[in-house]
Amino acid sequence: MTAFTGTPDFQHDAQERLGILVTNLGTPDAPTPDALRRYLGEFLWDPRVVEMARPLWWLILHGVILRIRPRRAARAYQTVWTEQGSPLLAISQRQTAALQQSLEQHLPGPVKVVLGMRYGNPSIAAALEELRAANVRRLLVLPLYPQYSASTNASTFDAIADVLKRWRWLPDLRFVSHYHDHPAYLDAVTASIRAHRAAHPGEAKLLFSFHGLPKRFLLAGDPYHCECHATARLVAQRLDLSADQWQLAFQSRFGREEWLKPYTDRTLKAWGKAGVERVQVVCPGFSADCLETLEEIAEQNRELFLHAGGKQFEYIPALNDSPEHIAALTHIVQEQTCGWPEAGAWNAAEDEQRRQERLRRAIELSAMR
C-alpha cells in the first residue's frame, strides 16, 4: 500500500505562494571518479536517456561504462571546476537567485523560486519538499532546456511525477515543455551574439552547436532536431546572416550508433581544412555553461579547428545569469502563470482577510466535531 505524505506543519491561515521550480540536468558533487560514478550511474540508468532493454543495459553500464568512463570524465571536470564548485551548479544558483529577485519585482503576489537538478544535487525531490514547506499551492516547472526532448524535458516530468504521486495534497501544476522559438529567448541569444561580435569585430563564420541525440530519437517522433533548427534559423534571421555565414551542428555524441548530423567536431575540422580562418561557436541549447561548453567546445573543438588549419576560434558564452536571460525567463514565467492569483489581481490586505476568515471557519468546524 502506498504511503501518502501529508503537508508538514499545515496551518489554515498560512499564506499560499506561487512556486517556480527551475531545473537543469545536474552535475557530480566533485570532480572525482567516485562522484562521477554515482552521477553517471544515475544519469545513464534513466530509460529516457538510454532506451535499451534494462537487463542488457545494466550489464553494459555496470560491467563496462562505469568501470572506465568515471576516471576519464573526472579529469575533464577537473579542468573546468571552480572555487564555487561545478560551473553548471554555480551558474544555476545565480540564475535562481536572479529570477527570484526579478519575479518579486514583476509579480504582485508572493513567489518562491527553487532549483532542482534532474540528476545529482540539489535533487528535484528536495526542491519540491522545500516548495511544499513554503506552502506553494500553485507550481510552475521551468526546465532550462529551450528545445524539447524526451531525454531532458520529459525525463524532468517523470522525476516530478515520481515525487508528486506520493503527496496527499497536490498543487496546481503547469509545465514549460519548451521555449525554443519564444521571442524573448531568441532576443537574448541574439543580443549575446551581437555583443560578442561588437567586442570582436571582423568576418567570422558562426556555428550553432546543440547537444546531439541518437538519430532514432528523431525517427521515433522526438521534435528536438526540428526545434534546434528553428532556433538557429530564427536567430540567424535576427542577425541578418546569409546562408553561407552560419551553420548548425550537433555535439557530444556517445557510443557507436548514428546521431543527429552534422557533427560539430567534424564540421569544424572540415572548415579548418577548407580554409575557413575564423569561427565563432554558440550553444543556444545550453542555458548555463558546463562541461559540454567549457571543455568540449571551448577546449577540445578549438584544438580540432586550429589543428585542421583554422586561425581563430571564439566561443560565445551561454546566456548564464545575464540580465537579458533573466528578463526572458521572467517574461516566460509571467505568460505561463497568467490567471493565477499571485501573477495577476493579488492584494495583500484582501489575502490576509481571506486567510483569517479561513482560520475562523476551521476553528468553528473543529469545535463542531
N, C-alpha and C positions, 0 to 999 in steps of 0.2 A: 504494500500500500504506500502511495506517495505521501510524504510528509510535507504539507504546505506550510510555508513560513509566514507568519503574520507581520504586520507593520510594527517595528520596535518603538516603544515609548510613544504610542499614538495618543494625541490629545485633541479633543474636539475643537478647541479654539486655536490650534496650531495654524500658522499661516501657510497656505499652499503656495508652491513655487512652480515655475516653468523650469524644466531641466534640459540642458543640452549635453548630450554625450558625444564628445569628439573622439573619434577612433582613428587609429592607423595600424600598420602591420605589426610593429613591435621590434624588439631588439634584445640581444643577450644582456645579462646582468653585468658581464665583464668580458674583456677580450681574451678569454682563456679557453682551452679545449673543453674543459668540463662544462663551463657555462654555454659554450656553443653546442655541445652535445645535447644539453637539456633543451635549448631553444630550437635547434633544428629537429629534434625528436618530436616536439610539439607541432612545429610548423609543417614538416613533411608528412606527418601522420594524418593531417586534415584531408578527408576524402574530397574536399573541394579543390585542393591543391594538386594532389596526385590521384587521378581517377584510375585506380587499378584494384584488382581483387585483393582484399585485405590480407589473406594468409600469404600470398606470394609477395606482396609489397612489404609485409612485416619482415620476411626473411631477407629481402634485399636491403631494406632500411637498416635493420639491426645487424645483419651479417656482413654488410659491405660499407654502406654510406657513412653510418655513424662511427665506424672504425677509422675512416680515412678523412672525411671532409672536415670535422671539427678542428683539427690541428691546422689545416690549410686556411680555413675561414678565420681562425683566431689570429693568425699572422696578418691577414688582410684588415681585420678590425683594429689591430694594434696601430696601423698606420693612420687611422682617422680618429682614434679615441682622443678625447679631450679631458681637461681637468673637471669638467662638468659631467663626464661620462660619455655615453653614446651620443653622437650628434643628433640622431633622429629623436631620441628621448628629450634631450635638452631643448631642441627647437620646438618639439611638440608641446612641451610645458610652457614655453614662452608664447606659443600660439594660443594655448588655452587661457592663459592669464590675460593676454591682449584682447581676446574675444569676450571674456567676462567683462572687462572694463568697457569695451565698446558697446556691448548689449545693455549694460547698466545705463548708458547714456542715450540709447536709441529705443529702448522698450520701457513702457510706463510701469510695468509690474515687476515683482521680484523674480530673479532668474539665477540659476546656478549652473556653471559650466564645468564639466569634469572630463578628464582624459582617461581613456581606457584603451589598452593595446590588445589586438587580436591574439597575439602570442607574447608570452613573457609578462613583464610587469611595467606599469600597474595594469592589472588584468581588467577585462570588461566586467567580470563578476564583482570585483572590488569597487569599481567605479559605480556600478548600479546600486550597490549597497550604500555607498556614500550619498547618492541621489535620493534613495529611499529614506535615509536618515534625515535628509533635509526636507522631507515631506513634499517631494516632487510628485505632483498629480498629473502633469502633462509633460511628456517626454519626446524630444526630437533627437533622433540619432543622426549624426553628421559624420559619416566615414569620409576621410580626406583622400578619397580616390575619385578624381573627376570623371574618369571613364569607367563605366560599369564592366565588371567581370564577375562570373560566378565564383572565381577563386579569391576574390577580395571582398566585394560588397555583399554578395550572398553569404559568404563564409562569416562575415560580421553579423549578419542577421541570424545565422544559425547559433552563434555564440550567445547572442542576446536572448533568443528564444529558449535556449537551454537553461538560462537563469530565470527568466520570467515564468516559465512553466511551473516553477515551484513556489511562486508568490501567490498568496491568497488574494491580495487586492492589487490588480493591475492598473498601471497608469494609462491614460490616453496616450496612444503611441503613433508617431509619424516617423518615416524613414526616408532620408535623402538617398536615393539609389544612384544618382549620377548628376553631374552638372557640367558636362564636357562642352556644352555649347551655350552656357549661361553668359550673357553679355558682360556681367561684372567680372567673372573669372577670365574671360577672353581679354577684357581690357587690362586686367592685372598682368597677365602673361605678356601681352603686347607692350605694356609700359616697361616691364623689366628688360625686354629685349632692346627697346628703344634707348633706355638709359645706358645699357651696356655699350651699344653702338655709338652713342654720343660721346662716351668716355674713351672709346677705342675706335676712332674713325678709320675709314678705308674700306676697300672692297673685301668682302668675305662671303663664303658660301655658308648658308645656315642649315644645320641638320637638327630636325626634331627627333629625339630619341626617346622611345617609350619602352617600358618593360615588355618583354616578349611573353608569349603563351604558346603552347603546342598548337599546331595548325588544326588538329582535330577538334579543339575547342570551338574554333570558328565554324567548322563544318557541322558541329552539333548545334549551332544557333547562338553562340555567345556573341553579343554585339560589340565587344571590346575593340576588335580590329576596325570596325566602321567608325566608332566614336573617336578613336585616336586620329583617324584620317580627317574626320570632321573638325576636330580641334586644330590640327595643323593647318588645314586649308583655311579656316576662318581667321586664324592669327596671321597667316601669310597675306590674306586679303587686307587685313588692317594695316599691315606693314607695306602694302603696295609692292610685293615681291613678284617678279616674273617666275615662270615655271622653272627656269634654269638657275634660279638663285637660291632654291631651297629644296629639301627632300625630307622624307620621313623614313625612319628605320626602327628596328626593334632589337633590344639588347638583352643580356642576362639569360641566355638560353642555357638549358641544363639537360644532360642526357643525350642520347643518340637520335631521337626521333626528330622529324621536321617541325620547326617552329615557324611563327609568323615571319615573313620576309618583306623587305630585305633586312639582313642582319647589320647591326651598327658597326661591328668591328670590320667586317668585310667591305662595307661601304667606304669607311674611312681609309682602309688600305688601298682600295681601288682608286679613290680620289687622289691619294698621295702619288700613286704610280702614274696617274693620268695628267699630273701637272697642276692640280689644284694646290695653290700655295698656302691659302689661309682659310680656316674653317672656324665657325662658332657653333657650339653644340648647346642646345637647351633641352631640358627634360620635363615637359609640361605635365606628365602623369605623376610626378613626384611632388607632393605638396611641401616636403621638407628634405633637405639634403641628408644623405645617408650613405651607406657603404656603396650602393649601386651608382651613385652620382660622384661621390668624392674619390673613391678608389677605382671603380671600374671605368668610369668615363674620364674623369679629370687626370687619372694617372695611367691606367692600362691603355685606354684607347688613344690618349695623347701620344704615348710611345709608339703605338702601331702606326699612327698617321705620320709622325715625324720620321720614323724609320723607313716608311714607304716612299719618302721624298717630299712630304709636306714641309712647309717652312714655319707656320704659326698656327697654334691650336689654342682656342679660348673656350673655356666652359662658362656658360652663363648660369649663375646660381639659381636654385629653386626659389619659389616665392617666399618660403620660410615664414617669418613673422613680420614681413614688410607691411607698412601701412596700407598699401594697395590690396594686399592679400586679405588682411583683416577686414578691410572695408567690403571686399567681395563676399567673404564669409558672412559678415553681418547682414548684407543685403539678402543672401540666400536664406538665412535664418528668419529674417523678417517676413519674407514671402512664405516660407514653409509653416510658420506659426500663425499665419493670418487666421483670425476668427477665435483664437484662444484669448482668454481674459488678459493675461499678462502682456500680450502683444498689441492690445487694442484699447478698449474703453475700460481701463482699470483705474480705480480711485481708492486711495489709501484709507480715507475715512469710511467709505462705504464698505470696503473689505473688512475693516475692523468691526464695523457694526454687524455684518453678516456672521463673522466668527463668534462674536459674543452671543448673538441670538442662537447660533447652532449649539453653543455650550449650554445655554439656558435650557433649550429643549432636551438636550441629552440628560441633564440633571433631573428634569421633570420625569422623563421616561424611566430613568434609573429608579426613582422613588416609587414608581407605579408597579415595579416588578414584584 
